Amino acid sequence: MRKSGPPMWSVVGVATLLVTLRDAGCAGLSSDGRPLPGLPEDPEDAGSALNRQKRSWVWNQFFVLEEYTGDDPLYVGKLHSDVDKGEGRVKYVLNGEGATSIFIIDENTGDIHATKRLDREEQAYYTLRAQAVDRASNRPVEPESEFVIKVQDINDNEPKFLDGPYTAGVPEMSPVGTSVVQVAATDADDPTYGNSARVVYSILEGQPYFSVEPKTGIIRTALPNMDREARDEYLLVIMAKDMVGQMGGLSGTTSVTVTLMDVNDNPPRFSRKSYQFTVPESLPPGFRGRQDKGGRPRHTQEGVITLQKGLDYETKASYTLRIEATNRNIDPRFLSLGPFSDTATVRVTVEDVDEPPVFSSPLSRMVVSEAAKLGTIIGTVSAHDPDSSSNAIRYSIDRNTDLERFFNIDALTGVISTAKQLDREVNAVHNITILAMETQDPTQVGKGIALITVMDINDNAPVFAIEYETFLCESGSPGQVIQTISAVDRDEPPSGHRFFFALTAEAAGNLNFTLRDNKDNTASILTKRGGFRRRDQSLYRLPILIVDSGSPSLSSTNTLSIRVCNCDPDGLAQSCSPAEAYMLPAGLSTGALIAILACVLTLLVLVLLIVTMRRRKKEPLILDEERDVRENIVRYDDEGGGEEDTEAFDMVALRNLNVIRDHKARRDVTPEVPTLFSARPPPYKSAPDKSAPDNGIFREFIWDRLKDADVDPSAPPYDSLQTYAFEGSGSVAESLSSLESLTSDSDQNYDYLSDWGPRFKKLADLYGHTDGSNPFS
């Protein structure tokens, strides 16, 4: 019998050994029957645990094999408490990772089983908690404790080359054993248990040229004198096998591509001992020619001949060169192969060509003042014909480089002069191209550059550097700096700018602001007083005079706008003068603006009313769109050809009202009535009564036309509107029309029209006849 004490737990592993501990801490056994860590191997040691101080549960680990393929649940182990007397009063409970889903416990016996297939590579261990409770009251009879079920590894994963396939390089002619590359394979099995993850390497393809170390995976050369020119690439297949390469182990393979890198083991050799080339003398310096390849056909082993200086057929017509090809870096191991150099002869023949003119200086630098007058000579360029013929040269400017034609050049002498006024601030440097052309062959054109620098004069006045926006707090004090100003000048004097600031004469005596020249091309604006109020004046304009240090000096007056603002205690502007101060004249109040706006609206309404009334007046009195066509008035605007058109109309028929009519009176001409009391005025030419009123004349005219219409057989049988162009008669000055004179017997002489010039020639031809005959007859 055991001494009285706390209840004890027992843990049994896969082996059937049951160990009882008289302590709150217990341990299990592994599946192979070995005591787990924490469980005493000697029973005496176990008995000594009875005298130890009580401790909480310490559950160590169970072991279970992965990839179990049986049909029944896999037995893991057994939990037992000494409180359990086999009466069924104790119930065992399992919680934690995989509880009830993977691991189950028999609540009566404490047996633990695994119900699913486990994979150590997915999860290597599970942490669970055990609890023994009273079945009736569901109260724990043992403290809850934690233990681990570890999944025991089996060899179910083959080695894998995670970095494969590999590529590597090794110099050709390397000695045996030269390291090429190291390969590495990984095995997902447990490296701490068994040989499942212990890998060895072997070479399947690539022998006898290369070998691999079984344990390290280092690939080395296995043959000497491997020549890149014979074979430059090898493909190797490397295998990694676990279980230390034993029978039944799993394996994986990878490929390794090894490239032999070139070394200097071949001396250079020219394919020929002599070469000949022909080049024109017009080739520019820097031209690159190509020489034949030397030695074996390598794409990069080329000798390139470059023209260092210009050629001149008239000076030298041929050149002979000796070319040597030498290895820069010689490997002492290959000196026995012979000298690493070779020589060849190159003959270069120069061809004569017709060359364009050549300037004595390709770049001519000239200087001119921007104040230079038109025609000022700037400089001279010179060119000559390098050929033996030495043709004459004509100069011109490429206008694509002088679009605004600032300069001219003398075609014969090459003298460059100004053609327009220059402005350094617009263009300080002019880069123009000068063309030199042979007079005998205009296709031969040489080019030179004239770089003309325009020197500055003081022709720009200084102005404000920026558009300043100055604010003044109402709480500002006298002597306060409210703005610092600076200036800019488009000129660039050699000694730099120096500006002087001052108030203009009319502003010098103002009581509000003053200016202090800081002597560093800046000036400060200060207040003379305090107590500025927006309601009194919200905007001040301060004229400032800025003078430069040029000779002669220039000045400008710039206006600084100062707005009065309401500021916070820190001096930051909160609200400033309204926008009206910037855009409206002083004294224009809000009431005046409203009055102006009301006037504008009134005028707009009046204009609309007038337009509406005019449109109503233009509406026809008869609104019926289907009215009879006989009531319409048709108007034709046929004006004829004027006095020069003598064929379209009978000019004689267009007579004045005073012309005598022999038979029937015309409808469009009024008869002459001597008095208002005549019964019917005769259609004869007579002097009108100057005292008769005009309305009587028109009444008689209308009455006669009415009678004529009544008796006219061609008149329509319905009422119609007759229109007559009658202006009345009786003018003291008579008619001014020239048509009347065509049939008159006037003896007036119009020959004086010929003296009035060509503008009156037509009139002179019509009326200027001394015999008084009709020019149209």
C-alpha angles and dihedrals in degrees: 000000000000123000119258113276144117121320115276132222125218126202124197124190129201089297114078094238111125117203121191120201125196091213135081089245118078137172136203135228126246122246091261092055096257116140111254120236111284095031115106113238094204117068088218090058087050090053091050088060088071090075095049123105115269113264138182122267116289109191113187125192138301121205125225128176119244125233094030108180102186124123097232125066112273114249111234106173147299134262120202136173124204087226087070105090093176092260094119093246094119124071123195119219127192125200136168137058111006094357111158090357099063106359125044131184129208101238091208102044103022093234113156121209134179112229099186138054110263129213117200091201090060097043124358100194143006127217115215138172125224125209131181113201136178107261094216102044097023088226120141115258092184129036115257113257137183130235138170131235108204120201109230115223128240126186100268102130127074122217115268132201102222094183097044146155094057134205123196142162135216129182116258118252090031116160122253113280096030109153113244107173140324121237125199132197127193128210119206092210122103108282091197096059124062125318098298092114100034106112132194126190132224136171118242100176129020102060137166091022098057140022136195130218109240098221104033102033092228112155116214137180114265102186131052128228098028102176119213091204089059098043126351105182137049131186116213130190115207124192127204117198128186128214085062088288094299125148112285095028121135121242143196133192139209137183127241121197111204120193122196110229119219121254129186099266099129125069117227118259131187115225089221134024097221136034133186128203134176121210132177117243089236094073111122121235112271095041110146123216126187128238125205119275117262131217118356117000100275118161095220099044099092132137112219121196113208126197106238099181137019118276125232119194091196090058102039127000102190144021133201118209131188111212124197125191115202135171110245096208117035120194109222090216090070101043089108089069091073137261114336096223141073137188137215137176123239123193117197119196119199117220121213115239134174101259127203121243116287124218117230087227119023090205121040118189117206136175129210134172118243086229092061114130123235112284096026111154111238104177147307133257125202134201136170139196108254093202122095090250090065096201122200117267131227121197130213140162121248098237091204085073093043104038095161092048097235092159141043130200129205106242094217105034102031092231111157119211138170119269100178137026111278127222118195092196090060098041121001097180128035116200106193130173118229117208122209114196130188110239092216095046114027091187090071103083127165124198132216134174125236112194106197117190117200112219118221128246127185100265102131126075120222118255138181112299091226139000099273123215108197125190127194122196118227087229092055118136129222115276094026117147106232100171141011114207134193135185140224130208125196089215121090111211115195093240095045132252126309117182130191121205130201141147116262118257094258091050098042094088099045117131097219111057142018136190130229119197107219093200091231099090090276134094134199126224113216134185119244095200143011133230099076112172128194092213090059097044126343101185132043125187115205118193112215126193117217119191127186129213097242126125105271094020121228129208140189136192116233125186121225115203114213119193122199112227141183107243137194122241090273091058096252115143113249103172127002137191115306122262091253089077090066100045108026130065117253116274097027104131131198091256091057091052091052091050092051091049091050091052091051091051091048092052090049092054091049092052091051092050093050092050091049093051092049091052091052091052091054093056112106119251091229110058096182106114091197096057118142115280089228090072093058125104113221118202126196124196101202107149102174127218102294127238092323091060099082096157104052093063137025100247091198091059091059094078134155123262090253093064113113116253115203103196129006120012117242118248095226095050124072120226119242111254119195095200140004093246099062114119092218122356114228117243093239132118108263138148112271123235105260092201096053115105118247094236091066091054092052092046092053091045093053092045092054092047090051092053092047090052092050093055096037107110091202094057116107117257092239133067113280138174117253120200122202129183098216119149098175130249138244101088111162090219092051119220119328093201118118090213093078093059092063093079099025124104093228114152094201113141116229097177090114089075089076089064093058095078137249093311089069095040094109092053091046090053091050100045108011098099119129094204092056093234121153110263090208096052 
